[in-house]
Amino acid sequence: MGLFTFLTQEIAIDLGTANTIIIHNGKVVVDEPSVVTIDMKTDKLVAIGEKARQMQGKTHANLKTIRPLQDGVIADFNAAEQMIRGMIKMINPKKRFFSPALKMVICIPSGSTEVEIRAVRDSSEHAGGRDVYMIYEPMAAAIGIGLDVEAPEGNMVVDIGGGTTEIAVISLGGIVTNKSIRIAGDDLTADILEYMRHQHNIKIGERTAEDIKINVGSALSELADPPADYIVRGPNQMTALPIEVPVSYQEIAHSLDKSISKIETAIISALEQTPPELYADIVTRGIWLAGGGALLRGLDKRLFDKINIPFHIADDPLRAVARGTGVALKNVDKFAFLLR
């Protein structure tokens, strides 16, 4: 057994649009932004993860920062493969005589097509995966939150990631109804970019918009514990002269309103398709929020006011899916019916 474990490395990967998390031996060993920087002349990887994110919007003509995943699926096959390979290397920075065979469990959006699933499988196999299993994101989130997915009762999970929002009702180890919409963290960032351009006449990049979302992002225009205004610096669109703009959480709540309304509509639509017995369970037990979007201030309250079912935010929502993927990896035989 000792020799066998030396020859095989077991890893669980939450391959997210915004962040990639790798779990090895039950611990998070890699938690990096899903960004790579590639030298256009040589096609070599220059930076990966946080280092690549710091280069975003600051590169010269020979360097290109790429986000290999868009809307929860692989958009750039080559960059995705290089990113997975590079992040796996981060687990064992020491040089080995050989690379161990990899047994992987990777989570995928529940709305993935066969072609998209194939792309993830191929990228993982090219990066050294020998046994590659897939698990749907809402199922992984439910396991990560600590719900009993095999029980004959309804659990509803809303996982708001970077590229997709996954909504699923889970019972008896299966997804009963699910809705996967491509409105998530990236769209909220784009809404902030647009708002700053129209309202304040200031030009900002994706990274700054992301910082605004983290510092003053809100789903409600009235918060009990409001964050301080966030100062944004950048060029005026008309004059190109530098300006400084304080941004309040009320403004951001207003700018995000349309996208959050679409998420609300998707949740209601998933509830409409839910069998009555499971619906009753969900009303009693509440709905769980996971993913980075769950950290948006006041989101749980706004959804409760709209849908009238209690919403609970998972512990460490950013890593809920990764934790569930790690549990599935440890119990591959037990959860075989959930894996593809």
N, C-alpha and C positions, 0 to 999 in steps of 0.2 A: 504493500500500500504506500509506504514512504517513497519508494522509487517512482511509483505511478503519479503521486501528487507532484513530485519534482518535475516529471515530464509534462504534466498538464497544469495549466493555470486557469482557474475559474474566475470569470469576471462578469459583473452585471453592468450594463451601460444604459443610462438614460440619455439617448441621443436627441437633445433638444434643439429647437431652432435658435434659442438664445444662449443656453448653457448646456454643456455636456458633463455628466457626472459619472464617474466609474467607481464601482464598489468591488473591493477585493478582500476576502476573508472577513466579511461583515463590516468592513470600515470604508469610509469614503476616502479614496486615495487620490482622486483627481476631481476637481470642481473648477472648470475653466469655461470662459465664454466660447461659443462655437464659431470661432473666427480663425482663419489662417492667412498668413501673408506669403505670397509666392513671387519669386523673381521671374518676371516675364521672359527674360532672355534665356535663362537656363531651365526654367520650369521646376526649380528646386524650392523646397520649403524654407522660408527665412525665419518665420516666427509662428507661434501657435498659441491659442488661448489668450490669456491676459496680455502678454507681450504684443500679440497681433492686434488686440483691441485698442491698445494704446497708440498703435500706428494708424488706426482708422481715421481717414480724412486728412492724414498728414504725410502721405507717401508721394514719391516722385514717379516719373513716367515708367521706370523699370520695375517698380514694385506695385503689387495689387493686393489689397486686403479683400478677402472673399468670405462671405458667410455661406458655407456649402449647403445649408438647409434653408429652404423658404417654405412658409406655410406648413411646417411639420414634416416635409418630405425632402429628399435629396434633390437639389437643383443642379449641383455641379459634382458629377460623379468622381472625377479625379481629385478635386479638393477634399471631398468627403473621405475618400480612401486615405489620403495623406494625413488628414486630421485624426482619423481613428487610429492609424498606425502610430502617429506622433504621440497621441495621448496615452496609448498602451505603453509606449516606451517610457513615459513619465513614471509608471509604476515601478519599473526596474531600471533606474538610471545607470546602474553598474553594467558594464559589458559582460555578456555571458558567451560561452563557447557556442551555444545554440539557443534559439528562441523556443520556449516551451509551446506545445500545442495549446490552443486556446479553446475553452468551452465558454460560450457567451450566451447570456440572455439579454436581448435588446428590446426596449419598448417602442411601439409604433402607434400612430394615431388610429383610432377605431374606424375612421372613414377611409383608410388607405386602400388603394386599388391593388390588384395583383402585381401590376408593373412596379408600383412604388415599393411594395413589400420585397419584390425581387431585387430592386436596386439596393435596398438596405442589406439584404442577405449577401449579394455579390460584393458590396463594399467591405462587409465584415469578413467574408472569406478571403478576399484579396489582402486584407490587413492581418491575416494569420489565423482566422477562426476556423477550427476544425468542426466543432459541433456548435451550430448557431441556432438558437431558439428565439422566437418572437413572442411578446406578450402585449396585449392591447393596453394603452396608457391608462384609461379609466380603471381597468381591472388592477393594474399595478398600483395605482393611487389608492384604491380601496384597501388592498393588502397592506400598503405602507401606512395608511391611517390607522390600521388595526381592526378593520371590520371583518366579521366572519363571513367571507364571500360564499361559503358552502351552505350556509344556513338557509332554511326555507322562508326567508323574509326579505323584504325589499330594502335595499340600500341605494341611495342616489348620490352620485359623485359628480361634481363640476370641476374639471381640471382646466384652469385658464393658463395656458403656457405662453410661449413667445409667438408661435405661428398658428396654433389652433386652439380652440376651446372644445374640450371633450366633455360631453354630458352623457351619462349612462345610468341606467337602473340595473342593478345587479341582484340576482337571486339564484340560489342553488348552483353556484359556481359558473354562471353564464351571464352574458349581457342580454337582458330582456328587450330593452329599447335603448337606442343610442342615437346621438346627434353629434356630428363633428362639424363645426363651422370654422371657416378660416378668418375669424375675427378674434384677435387676441392681443397680447402685449405689443407686437410690432405695429398693429393698427392704432393702438392708443398713442404710441410714440409718433406715428405719422400725423395723427390728429393734432398733437401738440405742436409739431413742426409747422403745420398749416396755419394753426391759430396764431402762432407768434409772427408769422409772415404777414398775415392779413391784419391782425389787430394792432401789433406793435411795430410793424414795418422793419423787423429785425431778421437778419438772415442767420440761422443757426444750423448746426450739423446734427446728425443722428445721435451722437454721443451726448451732446448737450440736452437734447430733447429727452433722452433716457434719464439723465441726471435730474431734470425738472420733474419727471414722472415719479422718480424715487423720493425726491425731497418734498414735493408739494402735491403729488398725485392724490386725487380724491374722487369719490363717486357721489358725494353729497356736498351741497353748497353751505350746509350748516353742520359743523362738527363741534362736539363737546370739548375736544382737546386739539385746537387747530395748530398746524405747524407754522413757523415763521415764514415770511415771504422769502422767495429764493431770488437772488440777484443774477441776472443773465447779462453777459457782455457779448457784443458782436457788432457787425457793421450795419449801418442804416442802409436799407435797400436802395433808396433814392440817391443819397449823397455819398455812400461808401465811407462815411465818417463813423468813428466808434461811438456807440451809445450803450447806456446801462439801463436795464429795465427790471424793476422788482415784479415778480410774478406771485400772485396769491393763489391759495388752494381753490378759492371760489371760481377764479377764471378757468383753472384746469378742469374743475368739475363740470363747468359749462361746456368746455371744448370736448370733453370725453362723453358727453351725454348721449350722442347718437349711437356710438359704438356699444356702450353699455346697454342701451335699449335693445339692440340687436341680440345681445347675449341673453337678456331677460326673455325676449320672444322665443329664442331657441330652447330655453329651460321650460317655458310654458308648453311649447310644442312637444317636447319629450314627455312631459307629464300627461299631455292629452293622449299619448299613445300607450300609457302605462295601464296594465290591467288593474281593476278596482281594488283587489285584495292587496296588491303591492302598493298602490297609491295610499291606502289607509296606513300601511307600515311607514311610508315616507313621511306622512303628515305627523305621525307619532314620534318618529325618530329624528326627523329633520334631514336637511341636505348638507353634505360635506363639501367644502371648498378647498381645492388644492392648487398648486402651481403658483408662479410668481404673481399672477393677477389677483390672487386671494389677499395679497398684502396691500391692495389699494384701499386707502382709508375710507371707512364707512360703507364698503361694498356689501358686507353681510346685512347691514341695517337697511340699505336701499332695496336689496332683493327681498328681504322679509316684508317690507312695507308694500312691495308690489305683488308678491306671490302669496303672502300670508302663511308661509311655512318657515319654521326656524332654520337659520343657516349657521353652521359651525365651521370655523376655520381650523384646518388641520394643524397639528404641531409641526413647526418648520415646514410650511407648505411647499417651499422650493424643492425640498428633497423627498417629499412623500412618494413620488413616482419612483425615484431611485431606490428608496428603502424597500418598496414593494417588489421591485425587480430583483433586489438582493435576496429577499425572502424566497422568491420563486426559484432563484438559482440554487439556493441551499436545499430546496425541496422539489427538485425537478420531477422526481417520480410521483410525488403527491399531487403536484399541480400540472401533471402531464396533459390533462384535458384542457387546460387553459392556454397551453403553448402551441405555437404553430411550427 
